[in-house]
Amino acid sequence: MHLENLRFNLRRLRGHVERASTAAHGTAPQMCVAVKADAYGHGSVQVAAVALQEGCTHLGVATVEEGATLRAGGIEAPILLYGLAADEEIEALVRNRLTPFVADRHYTELLSDAAHRLGASVAVHLKIDSGMGRIGCRPADAAAVAREIIAMRGVTLAGVATHFPLADGADNGPTREQTARFAAAVAAIRSAGIEPGIVHAANSGAVIGHPESWFDMLRPGISVYGYYPSDEQPRSLELKPVMELRSRISFVKKVEAGAPISYGMTYRAQRATTIATLPLGYADGYNRLLSNRGQVLVHERASGRSYRAPIAGRVCMDQFMIDVGPDARVQREDEVVLFGPDPAGPDAEEIAGLLGTIPYEVTCWVSKRVPRIYV
Ligand SMILES: *Cc1c(COP(=O)(O)O)cnc(C)c1O
């Protein structure tokens, strides 16, 4: 993991927001970094520590267990729980001092009861569904739900939030409409005499392209890790990939024209060539759908050359092969980059493009078996 790129992205995002928001209202919003899914595969405790050093105030997780991992790792900052906990996780949620999204009376009562039993209190953020259709109360019900929440023992209303399904789209309309709907719901909460706490909405797409949605806090994820959420937004901000997946060649051989490579014999050498084997596969999170499609960046020590080589045949569970061509001088232990920030090689966005998915999934795939090294 290139932690200097993580810091670069955080500073880039902050700089972008500070320039625009100090011009508009004089103060820049706080930042809550999504470290769910082990920080999109990057390592949640390590990313959280850097984000907090860089002035971020909150962290976002999807499950109680992810929050507990941060607490066990010594993270003391407020942790927002973006997903809903199961009934049997509620006490652990309270004990780990997580700050859950809530969207209805029943779930908030479970939290209130658990807080009471444990002699604790729980700060919650009311989630309003302004158009995502996932979790949240209806905007029209927000003030009534907020009134129910503040009446419960052991529960305080510390924030109000919404989430955007299309902030990274080419059309700004849907996000502007959602922002207006959300702002009206927040205004209704205030009109009911209730202080909403921290008001927040913006994921990466909205941080990049929707200043009207920034409110008091931002909630970026993928942009912190160096990728745009989609290819539909203008690339107005430079971001650098944080994750680099590397391996080293484990075996090299010369093969004759027509030699079959890997399961299914789906690859046949077009000419006499050199085939190198890499000691990782789909169990490490290098997708099997990259078979005969993906490329890697080879760093040849003997020649000092770096070049791309295509995957030869199917990606196996623990190994796969590349065709480095007849003139290659690769050796066992030469380094190979599967994806990362080097512009000469593939990045997670290129791989996502080959597979019809998004860079989020590519970095999340990298499995526990792959050691994380922080530089
Ligand atoms: C994951 C998530 C984010 C971050 O989204 P990105 O697209 O990665 O910036 C923000 N808010 C919520 C509720 C999320 O679940």
The ligand as an SDF file (V2000), in Angstrom:
LIG
                    3D

 15 15  0  0  0  0  0  0  0  0999 V2000
  -19.6320    3.1180    0.9830 C   0  0  0  0  0  0  0  0  0  0  0  0
  -20.3760    4.3180    1.4000 C   0  0  0  0  0  0  0  0  0  0  0  0
  -19.8440    5.5870    1.1750 C   0  0  0  0  0  0  0  0  0  0  0  0
  -18.5900    5.8270    0.3410 C   0  0  0  0  0  0  0  0  0  0  0  0
  -18.9110    5.6600   -1.0280 O   0  0  0  0  0  0  0  0  0  0  0  0
  -17.8140    5.8670   -2.2000 P   0  0  0  0  0  0  0  0  0  0  0  0
  -18.6020    5.7310   -3.4480 O   0  0  0  0  0  0  0  0  0  0  0  0
  -16.7950    4.7920   -2.0340 O   0  0  0  0  0  0  0  0  0  0  0  0
  -17.2400    7.2160   -2.0020 O   0  0  0  0  0  0  0  0  0  0  0  0
  -20.5290    6.6700    1.7180 C   0  0  0  0  0  0  0  0  0  0  0  0
  -21.6760    6.5030    2.4140 N   0  0  0  0  0  0  0  0  0  0  0  0
  -22.2330    5.2850    2.6130 C   0  0  0  0  0  0  0  0  0  0  0  0
  -23.5000    5.1730    3.3710 C   0  0  0  0  0  0  0  0  0  0  0  0
  -21.6140    4.1600    2.1080 C   0  0  0  0  0  0  0  0  0  0  0  0
  -22.1590    2.9570    2.2950 O   0  0  0  0  0  0  0  0  0  0  0  0
  1  2  1  0
  2  3  1  0
  2 14  2  0
  3  4  1  0
  3 10  2  0
  4  5  1  0
  5  6  1  0
  6  7  2  0
  6  8  1  0
  6  9  1  0
 10 11  1  0
 11 12  2  0
 12 13  1  0
 12 14  1  0
 14 15  1  0
M  END
$$$$
